[in-house]
Amino acid sequence: MNARAIVVTAMLGAGSLLAQDPMFDVAERGDGPLVSANRTGVPGDQALRELGAAMGWGVEFETEQLRGRMSVTGVDLAFSAQNPRIVAGLVAVASGGDVIFNDRSELGEQQTTLMVVSPAAPNTESGRQRLRRRAIHWYRTFLQDELEFDPLVVEHGMDARMHMAKLLKEQGALHEAALVYAEVQRRDPSHDYVPAALLALAECRFELGEEYWDEAERAVRDLRLRHPSLPQAAAGTVLLGKILLARKRYEECVKTMTASYLRLAGTPEIIDLYLIVGKAEFELRNPENVLRTMNILDGGHEFRDLDREQWLDYLFLRGYALHALGKHDDAVEALELFLGAGQDDRRRGIAFILLGRTYLAMERFVQARAAAIEAHYLKAGGQLDGYWSREASKFYARTALEIGDREVAFEKLEVEVRRSPESEPELVIYLAQAFMEERRYQKAIITCDLIADLQNDWGDQARLIRIEAMWAQALAAGPAGIRAFPERAIEHTKNIQDKQRLQRISEIFGRAYEMNGEIDKAADAYRGLLRWD
């Protein structure tokens, strides 16, 4: 394929000499038909009509005025074996129009209409997308295998690959863009474009999702190793931190990012490094470290240095740390600023929980309840994960208890825990303890039964609370209840594993036997010897 071009020519009149043989040659290939042409001075509207006839498409013009404008603009057709839809788009653009394809099925047959329309403005998103698609096609044509050793391609091939990959990335074709960036590195690992290609490759793979994170991490580590002093390596360090956060390797993230503080000092990326470390420490539940990191950031940068996303990260992390460390006034200020500025931030639910807890500690019960309701709504909308979802439910119930709305609190919690008690054991324990505080002992027993068979620490806690609830019931019932307690409760002590909990149970049984006058059994129980016979 030596000639591939569509060139605009000025039409001096309508009397162009056109041969009678078909303007377009169509060749069927395995992946679809391809067209070739070699004509000069063809009116744009006629070229599109004849292409439509060759392909079996209907051709419609948006307006007669558009068709008239295209009829006085000539195009030179010089190409072979090209995609006919791309050719239609290029012919339309060259003669002042644009195309839309309408594919439909009628009576079991595929029918296509080529709609010729006015061009989309390049300052609109649709216009930009179409221009990018055409540019991508041009780059692909330029880089076709049969032209690999053409001097022009050899000289400008890397430029074309980088431009094409950038356009693919902007179009959202991340996988295709990554392949082109990888091709840049493969063809010449020493080329000046390789650092930028490695960074862009890692960005594409990271955005593609967890399946591609290994490749993203390899690319960015390779970039940092081979080109540590280049600006791309600084951006690569930030990307590596994001990858480690996404993969929940929080301790490694803190270690890797803090080791880069000195090297990136004074660069724009240092702000992101501090924030990434803060996020990792947040996930590790280290509020002291979060606050220390935010103070370092605060001390070395003006707030105007932060973009909106960085500002929101800073406020959220600072608010969390101040809340956890009991610095209530400062926590309220940071969290209220975060919620005011981050109307669309995915962490709003967490922020409402933290703010509500702070209000509660300050005995601002009405504000705490309002925050709990907001968090509850966001939880219902799926904006909170497992841990924070449980925290939202607990806080919602706790604030309801504080303002005296106990029935609502217990009803909400019971619904939550009965959905999947084994996946929410912490919430089960919280509810059981709340029932104990309310002296609703039978409710506490029933709640503990939901996870009492679990052979782990949550199950152990449930078994202890169940015994304590049964003992509280016995004391409330008087002598008859106390006499019945040992026989009723002894079977529930067998699977308790924790030594301190066993000691607590021994004390309960010792007290019961003592009150029943069974001194020998009481003495054994106080020594940790319980009789199951």
C-alpha positions as CSV (number, residue, x, y, z in Angstrom):
1,M,0.0,0.0,0.0
2,N,2.0,3.0,-1.3
3,A,-0.7,5.7,-1.4
4,R,-3.2,6.4,1.3
5,A,-4.7,9.9,1.3
6,I,-7.8,11.9,1.1
7,V,-7.0,15.4,-0.1
8,V,-9.4,18.4,-0.4
9,T,-9.4,20.2,-3.8
10,A,-11.2,23.3,-4.9
11,M,-14.1,22.6,-7.4
12,L,-14.0,24.9,-10.3
13,G,-17.4,23.8,-11.5
14,A,-19.7,20.9,-11.6
15,G,-18.3,19.5,-14.8
16,S,-15.6,17.2,-13.3
17,L,-14.6,14.4,-15.6
18,L,-15.5,11.2,-13.9
19,A,-14.9,7.7,-15.3
20,Q,-17.8,5.4,-15.6
21,D,-16.2,2.4,-13.8
22,P,-16.9,2.1,-10.0
23,M,-15.2,4.8,-7.9
24,F,-14.5,2.3,-5.0
25,D,-13.2,-1.2,-5.2
26,V,-14.4,-3.5,-2.4
27,A,-12.5,-6.5,-1.2
28,E,-13.9,-8.9,1.4
29,R,-11.6,-9.8,4.2
30,G,-12.0,-12.1,7.2
31,D,-12.6,-9.2,9.5
32,G,-14.9,-7.3,7.1
33,P,-14.8,-5.5,3.8
34,L,-12.0,-3.0,2.8
35,V,-12.2,-0.3,0.1
36,S,-9.7,1.2,-2.3
37,A,-9.9,4.2,-4.6
38,N,-7.7,6.4,-6.8
39,R,-9.6,9.4,-8.1
40,T,-9.0,13.2,-8.0
41,G,-11.4,16.1,-7.8
42,V,-14.5,14.1,-6.6
43,P,-17.3,16.2,-5.1
44,G,-17.7,15.3,-1.4
45,D,-21.4,14.5,-1.6
46,Q,-20.9,12.2,-4.7
47,A,-18.0,10.4,-3.0
48,L,-20.2,9.5,-0.1
49,R,-23.2,8.5,-2.3
50,E,-20.9,6.2,-4.4
51,L,-19.3,4.7,-1.3
52,G,-22.7,4.0,0.1
53,A,-23.7,2.3,-3.2
54,A,-20.6,0.2,-3.1
55,M,-21.3,-0.9,0.5
56,G,-25.0,-1.3,0.2
57,W,-25.7,1.6,2.6
58,G,-28.5,4.1,2.4
59,V,-27.2,7.7,2.3
60,E,-29.1,10.6,3.7
61,F,-28.0,14.3,4.1
62,E,-29.1,16.3,7.2
63,T,-30.1,19.3,5.0
64,E,-30.0,20.2,1.3
65,Q,-27.8,23.1,2.2
66,L,-25.2,20.8,3.7
67,R,-25.3,18.6,0.6
68,G,-24.9,21.7,-1.6
69,R,-21.8,22.9,0.4
70,M,-20.2,19.5,0.1
71,S,-20.9,19.3,-3.6
72,V,-18.6,22.2,-4.3
73,T,-15.7,20.8,-2.3
74,G,-13.7,18.2,-4.1
75,V,-11.6,15.4,-2.5
76,D,-8.8,13.4,-3.9
77,L,-9.1,9.7,-3.1
78,A,-5.8,7.8,-3.0
79,F,-5.8,4.8,-0.7
80,S,-6.1,1.0,-0.6
81,A,-7.6,-1.6,1.7
82,Q,-9.1,0.8,4.2
83,N,-12.1,0.5,6.6
84,P,-15.1,1.9,4.7
85,R,-16.6,3.6,7.8
86,I,-13.3,5.4,8.5
87,V,-13.2,6.4,4.8
88,A,-16.7,7.8,5.0
89,G,-15.8,9.8,8.1
90,L,-12.7,11.2,6.5
91,V,-14.4,12.1,3.2
92,A,-17.2,13.9,5.2
93,V,-14.7,15.9,7.3
94,A,-12.7,16.8,4.2
95,S,-15.7,18.2,2.5
96,G,-17.2,20.0,5.5
97,G,-19.5,17.4,7.2
98,D,-19.6,14.5,9.5
99,V,-21.3,11.1,9.6
100,I,-23.4,9.0,11.8
101,F,-24.1,5.3,11.1
102,N,-27.6,3.9,11.8
103,D,-27.5,0.1,11.9
104,R,-30.7,-1.8,12.3
105,S,-32.1,-5.2,11.5
106,E,-35.1,-5.6,9.2
107,L,-36.6,-8.9,8.3
108,G,-33.5,-10.7,9.5
109,E,-31.2,-8.6,7.4
110,Q,-28.7,-5.9,8.6
111,Q,-29.6,-2.5,7.1
112,T,-27.2,0.5,7.4
113,T,-27.9,4.1,6.7
114,L,-25.1,6.7,6.4
115,M,-26.4,9.9,7.9
116,V,-24.4,12.9,6.7
117,V,-24.6,15.7,9.3
118,S,-23.1,19.0,10.2
119,P,-19.8,18.5,12.0
120,A,-19.6,18.5,15.8
121,A,-17.8,21.5,17.2
122,P,-14.3,20.7,18.4
123,N,-15.0,22.4,21.7
124,T,-17.7,19.9,22.6
125,E,-17.0,16.5,24.1
126,S,-18.6,14.7,21.1
127,G,-16.5,16.7,18.7
128,R,-13.4,15.9,20.6
129,Q,-14.2,12.2,20.7
130,R,-14.7,12.1,17.0
131,L,-11.5,14.0,16.3
132,R,-9.6,11.7,18.6
133,R,-11.0,8.6,16.8
134,R,-9.9,9.9,13.5
135,A,-6.5,10.8,14.7
136,I,-6.1,7.3,16.2
137,H,-7.0,5.8,12.9
138,W,-4.4,8.0,11.2
139,Y,-1.7,6.9,13.6
140,R,-2.6,3.3,13.2
141,T,-2.4,3.6,9.4
142,F,1.0,5.4,9.7
143,L,2.4,2.6,11.9
144,Q,1.1,-0.4,9.9
145,D,3.6,-3.2,9.7
146,E,4.4,-2.9,6.0
147,L,5.7,0.7,6.6
148,E,7.8,-0.2,9.6
149,F,11.1,0.5,7.8
150,D,9.9,3.5,5.9
151,P,12.4,6.3,6.8
152,L,9.5,8.7,7.8
153,V,8.0,6.0,10.1
154,V,11.4,5.2,11.6
155,E,12.0,8.9,12.3
156,H,8.6,9.7,13.7
157,G,7.3,6.3,14.8
158,M,7.9,6.9,18.5
159,D,6.1,10.3,18.4
160,A,3.2,8.6,16.6
161,R,3.0,5.8,19.2
162,M,3.0,8.2,22.2
163,H,0.4,10.5,20.6
164,M,-1.8,7.5,19.7
165,A,-1.5,6.0,23.1
166,K,-2.5,9.4,24.7
167,L,-5.5,9.6,22.5
168,L,-6.5,6.0,23.3
169,K,-6.2,6.8,27.0
170,E,-8.3,9.9,26.7
171,Q,-11.0,7.9,24.9
172,G,-11.1,5.4,27.8
173,A,-9.4,2.6,25.7
174,L,-7.0,1.9,28.6
175,H,-6.1,-1.6,27.6
176,E,-5.2,-0.6,24.0
177,A,-3.3,2.4,25.3
178,A,-1.3,0.2,27.6
179,L,-0.3,-2.1,24.8
180,V,1.0,0.9,22.8
181,Y,3.0,2.3,25.7
182,A,4.5,-1.2,26.3
183,E,5.4,-1.2,22.6
184,V,7.4,2.0,23.0
185,Q,9.5,0.4,25.8
186,R,9.9,-2.9,23.8
187,R,11.1,-1.2,20.7
188,D,13.8,1.0,22.3
189,P,14.3,0.7,26.1
190,S,16.8,3.6,26.0
191,H,14.5,6.0,24.2
192,D,13.8,9.3,25.9
193,Y,10.0,8.5,25.8
194,V,10.4,5.3,27.9
195,P,10.0,6.9,31.4
196,A,6.8,8.7,30.3
197,A,5.6,5.5,28.6
198,L,6.3,3.4,31.8
199,L,4.4,5.9,33.9
200,A,1.4,6.0,31.6
201,L,1.4,2.2,31.2
202,A,1.2,1.9,35.0
203,E,-1.6,4.4,35.2
204,C,-3.6,2.6,32.6
205,R,-3.1,-0.8,34.2
206,F,-4.0,0.6,37.6
207,E,-7.2,2.2,36.3
208,L,-8.2,-1.1,34.6
209,G,-8.7,-2.7,38.0
210,E,-7.3,-5.4,40.4
211,E,-6.6,-7.9,37.6
212,Y,-3.9,-5.6,36.2
213,W,-2.4,-4.2,39.4
214,D,0.6,-6.6,39.3
215,E,1.6,-5.2,36.0
216,A,1.0,-1.7,37.1
217,E,3.2,-2.2,40.1
218,R,6.0,-3.8,38.1
219,A,6.0,-0.9,35.6
220,V,6.2,1.8,38.3
221,R,8.9,0.0,40.2
222,D,10.9,-0.4,37.0
223,L,10.5,3.3,36.4
224,R,11.7,4.2,39.9
225,L,14.7,1.8,39.6
226,R,15.9,2.8,36.1
227,H,15.1,6.6,36.2
228,P,15.2,7.6,39.8
229,S,16.1,11.3,39.2
230,L,13.5,12.0,36.5
231,P,10.2,13.8,37.2
232,Q,8.3,10.7,36.0
233,A,9.9,8.8,38.9
234,A,8.4,11.3,41.4
235,A,4.9,10.8,39.9
236,G,5.6,7.1,39.8
237,T,6.3,7.1,43.6
238,V,2.8,8.7,44.2
239,L,1.2,6.1,41.9
240,L,3.0,3.3,43.7
241,G,1.6,4.6,47.0
242,K,-1.9,4.5,45.5
243,I,-1.4,1.0,44.3
244,L,-0.2,-0.2,47.7
245,L,-3.2,1.5,49.3
246,A,-5.6,-0.2,46.9
247,R,-3.9,-3.5,47.6
248,K,-4.3,-2.9,51.4
249,R,-0.6,-3.2,52.0
250,Y,-0.7,-0.4,54.5
251,E,2.5,-1.0,56.5
252,E,4.5,-1.4,53.3
253,C,3.0,1.8,52.0
254,V,4.0,3.8,55.0
255,K,7.6,2.4,54.9
256,T,8.0,3.0,51.1
257,M,6.5,6.5,51.1
258,T,8.4,7.8,54.1
259,A,11.6,6.5,52.6
260,S,11.0,8.8,49.7
261,Y,10.4,12.0,51.7
262,L,13.9,13.3,51.4
263,R,14.2,12.5,47.7
264,L,10.9,14.2,46.9
265,A,11.4,17.2,49.2
266,G,10.6,20.4,47.4
267,T,8.7,18.7,44.6
268,P,4.9,19.0,44.0
269,E,4.6,15.3,44.7
270,I,5.6,15.6,48.3
271,I,2.1,16.8,49.2
272,D,0.6,13.6,47.8
273,L,3.2,11.5,49.6
274,Y,2.2,12.9,53.0
275,L,-1.5,12.3,52.2
276,I,-0.9,8.8,51.1
277,V,1.0,8.0,54.4
278,G,-1.9,9.6,56.3
279,K,-4.4,7.4,54.5
280,A,-2.3,4.3,55.3
281,E,-2.0,5.2,58.9
282,F,-5.8,5.9,59.0
283,E,-6.4,2.3,57.8
284,L,-3.9,1.0,60.4
285,R,-5.9,3.0,63.1
286,N,-2.9,5.0,64.1
287,P,-4.4,8.5,64.9
288,E,-1.1,9.8,66.5
289,N,0.8,9.1,63.3
290,V,-1.9,10.5,61.1
291,L,-1.9,13.8,63.1
292,R,1.9,14.0,63.1
293,T,1.9,13.5,59.3
294,M,-0.7,16.2,58.8
295,N,1.2,18.6,61.0
296,I,4.3,18.1,58.9
297,L,2.2,18.8,55.8
298,D,0.6,21.8,57.5
299,G,3.9,23.2,58.6
300,G,5.6,23.1,55.2
301,H,2.8,24.2,52.8
302,E,0.2,26.9,52.4
303,F,-3.4,25.8,51.9
304,R,-3.3,27.4,48.5
305,D,-0.7,24.8,47.5
306,L,-3.4,22.1,47.8
307,D,-5.8,21.3,45.1
308,R,-9.4,20.4,46.0
309,E,-8.9,16.7,46.3
310,Q,-5.7,17.2,48.5
311,W,-7.6,19.7,50.6
312,L,-10.4,17.2,51.3
313,D,-7.9,14.5,52.1
314,Y,-6.2,16.8,54.6
315,L,-9.4,17.8,56.3
316,F,-10.7,14.3,56.6
317,L,-7.5,12.8,57.9
318,R,-6.9,15.7,60.4
319,G,-10.5,15.4,61.6
320,Y,-10.2,11.7,62.1
321,A,-7.0,12.0,64.1
322,L,-8.3,14.9,66.3
323,H,-11.5,13.0,67.0
324,A,-9.6,9.8,68.0
325,L,-7.3,11.8,70.3
326,G,-10.1,13.6,72.0
327,K,-9.4,17.0,70.7
328,H,-13.1,17.7,70.2
329,D,-13.2,21.4,69.2
330,D,-10.5,21.1,66.5
331,A,-12.1,17.8,65.3
332,V,-15.5,19.4,64.8
333,E,-13.9,22.3,62.9
334,A,-12.0,20.0,60.5
335,L,-14.9,17.6,59.9
336,E,-17.5,20.3,59.4
337,L,-15.2,21.9,56.8
338,F,-14.7,18.6,55.1
339,L,-18.5,17.9,54.9
340,G,-19.1,21.4,53.7
341,A,-16.5,21.2,50.9
342,G,-16.9,17.5,50.0
343,Q,-20.5,17.2,49.0
344,D,-19.6,14.4,46.6
345,D,-16.8,12.7,48.6
346,R,-17.2,9.0,49.2
347,R,-16.0,9.4,52.8
348,R,-19.0,11.5,53.9
349,G,-20.5,8.6,55.8
350,I,-17.4,8.0,57.8
351,A,-17.0,11.7,58.5
352,F,-20.6,11.9,59.8
353,I,-19.9,9.0,62.2
354,L,-16.7,10.7,63.4
355,L,-18.4,14.1,63.8
356,G,-21.4,12.5,65.5
357,R,-19.1,10.7,68.0
358,T,-17.3,14.0,68.7
359,Y,-20.7,15.8,69.3
360,L,-21.7,12.9,71.6
361,A,-18.5,13.3,73.7
362,M,-19.3,17.0,73.9
363,E,-22.8,16.1,75.1
364,R,-24.3,17.8,72.0
365,F,-26.9,15.1,71.7
366,V,-29.2,16.7,69.0
367,Q,-26.3,17.3,66.7
368,A,-25.0,13.8,67.3
369,R,-28.4,12.3,66.4
370,A,-28.5,14.4,63.2
371,A,-25.1,13.1,62.2
372,A,-26.1,9.5,63.0
373,I,-29.2,9.9,60.7
374,E,-27.0,11.2,57.9
375,A,-24.6,8.3,58.2
376,H,-27.5,5.9,58.4
377,Y,-28.9,7.2,55.0
378,L,-25.5,7.0,53.4
379,K,-25.1,3.4,54.7
380,A,-28.5,2.5,53.2
381,G,-27.2,4.0,49.9
382,G,-24.2,1.6,49.9
383,Q,-21.6,4.2,50.7
384,L,-20.1,2.5,53.7
385,D,-18.1,-0.8,53.8
386,G,-18.4,-3.6,56.3
387,Y,-16.6,-2.0,59.3
388,W,-18.0,1.5,58.9
389,S,-21.4,0.1,58.1
390,R,-21.4,-1.6,61.5
391,E,-20.1,1.5,63.1
392,A,-23.0,3.5,61.5
393,S,-25.6,1.0,62.9
394,K,-24.1,1.1,66.3
395,F,-23.8,4.9,66.4
396,Y,-27.4,5.2,65.1
397,A,-28.6,3.0,67.9
398,R,-26.4,4.7,70.5
399,T,-27.7,8.2,69.7
400,A,-31.3,6.9,69.8
401,L,-30.6,5.5,73.3
402,E,-29.1,8.9,74.4
403,I,-32.2,10.8,73.4
404,G,-34.5,8.1,74.8
405,D,-35.7,6.5,71.6
406,R,-34.8,3.0,72.8
407,E,-37.3,1.0,70.9
408,V,-36.2,2.5,67.6
409,A,-32.5,1.8,68.5
410,F,-33.1,-1.9,69.4
411,E,-35.4,-2.5,66.5
412,K,-32.8,-1.2,64.0
413,L,-30.0,-3.2,65.6
414,E,-32.0,-6.5,65.8
415,V,-32.8,-6.2,62.1
416,E,-29.2,-5.7,61.3
417,V,-27.8,-8.6,63.3
418,R,-30.3,-11.1,62.2
419,R,-29.5,-10.6,58.5
420,S,-26.1,-12.3,58.9
421,P,-25.0,-12.6,62.5
422,E,-21.8,-14.5,61.8
423,S,-20.6,-11.8,59.5
424,E,-21.5,-9.1,62.0
425,P,-20.3,-10.6,65.4
426,E,-19.1,-7.2,66.8
427,L,-22.6,-5.8,66.2
428,V,-24.2,-8.8,67.9
429,I,-22.0,-8.3,71.0
430,Y,-22.7,-4.6,71.0
431,L,-26.5,-5.2,70.9
432,A,-26.2,-7.9,73.7
433,Q,-24.3,-5.5,75.9
434,A,-26.9,-2.8,75.2
435,F,-29.7,-5.2,76.3
436,M,-27.7,-6.0,79.4
437,E,-27.5,-2.3,80.3
438,E,-31.3,-2.0,79.8
439,R,-31.8,-5.1,82.0
440,R,-33.5,-6.9,79.2
441,Y,-31.8,-10.1,80.0
442,Q,-33.8,-12.5,77.9
443,K,-33.2,-10.4,74.8
444,A,-29.5,-10.4,75.6
445,I,-29.6,-14.3,75.8
446,I,-31.4,-14.6,72.5
447,T,-29.0,-12.2,70.9
448,C,-25.9,-14.1,72.2
449,D,-27.4,-17.4,70.9
450,L,-26.9,-16.0,67.3
451,I,-23.2,-16.5,67.5
452,A,-22.6,-18.6,70.7
453,D,-21.5,-21.6,68.5
454,L,-18.7,-19.7,66.9
455,Q,-15.3,-21.1,67.9
456,N,-13.5,-17.8,68.1
457,D,-13.2,-14.8,70.4
458,W,-16.6,-13.4,69.3
459,G,-18.3,-16.7,70.2
460,D,-16.4,-16.7,73.5
461,Q,-17.7,-13.2,74.4
462,A,-21.2,-14.2,73.5
463,R,-21.0,-17.3,75.7
464,L,-19.8,-15.2,78.7
465,I,-22.5,-12.5,78.2
466,R,-25.1,-15.3,78.0
467,I,-24.0,-16.7,81.4
468,E,-24.0,-13.2,82.9
469,A,-27.5,-12.5,81.6
470,M,-28.8,-15.8,83.0
471,W,-27.2,-15.0,86.4
472,A,-28.8,-11.5,86.3
473,Q,-32.2,-13.2,85.6
474,A,-31.7,-15.6,88.5
475,L,-30.9,-12.7,90.9
476,A,-33.9,-10.8,89.7
477,A,-36.1,-13.9,90.3
478,G,-35.0,-14.3,93.9
479,P,-34.2,-17.6,95.8
480,A,-36.0,-19.8,93.3
481,G,-34.1,-18.4,90.4
482,I,-30.8,-18.7,92.1
483,R,-31.4,-22.3,93.1
484,A,-32.2,-23.2,89.4
485,F,-29.3,-21.2,88.0
486,P,-26.4,-23.8,88.2
487,E,-28.3,-26.6,86.6
488,R,-29.7,-24.3,83.9
489,A,-26.4,-22.6,83.1
490,I,-23.7,-25.2,83.6
491,E,-24.0,-26.6,80.0
492,H,-23.3,-23.2,78.6
493,T,-19.9,-23.0,80.2
494,K,-18.2,-25.9,78.5
495,N,-16.9,-24.2,75.4
496,I,-15.5,-21.0,76.9
497,Q,-11.8,-20.8,76.2
498,D,-10.5,-17.6,77.5
499,K,-9.0,-17.9,81.0
500,Q,-10.2,-14.6,82.3
501,R,-13.7,-15.3,81.2
502,L,-13.5,-18.7,82.8
503,Q,-12.5,-17.0,86.0
504,R,-15.4,-14.6,85.8
505,I,-17.8,-17.6,85.3
506,S,-16.2,-19.5,88.2
507,E,-16.9,-16.5,90.4
508,I,-20.6,-16.4,89.3
509,F,-21.1,-20.1,90.0
510,G,-19.2,-19.8,93.3
511,R,-21.5,-17.1,94.3
512,A,-24.6,-19.1,93.2
513,Y,-23.5,-22.2,95.1
514,E,-22.7,-20.1,98.2
515,M,-26.1,-18.5,98.2
516,N,-27.7,-21.9,97.8
517,G,-25.7,-23.2,100.8
518,E,-23.7,-25.7,98.7
519,I,-20.3,-24.8,100.3
520,D,-18.2,-27.6,98.8
521,K,-19.3,-26.8,95.3
522,A,-18.8,-23.1,96.0
523,A,-15.3,-23.7,97.1
524,D,-14.5,-25.8,94.0
525,A,-16.1,-23.1,91.7
526,Y,-14.0,-20.3,93.3
527,R,-10.9,-22.4,92.6
528,G,-12.0,-22.8,88.9
529,L,-13.4,-26.3,89.2
530,L,-16.9,-26.5,87.7
531,R,-18.9,-29.8,87.9
532,W,-20.8,-30.8,84.8
533,D,-22.2,-34.1,86.3
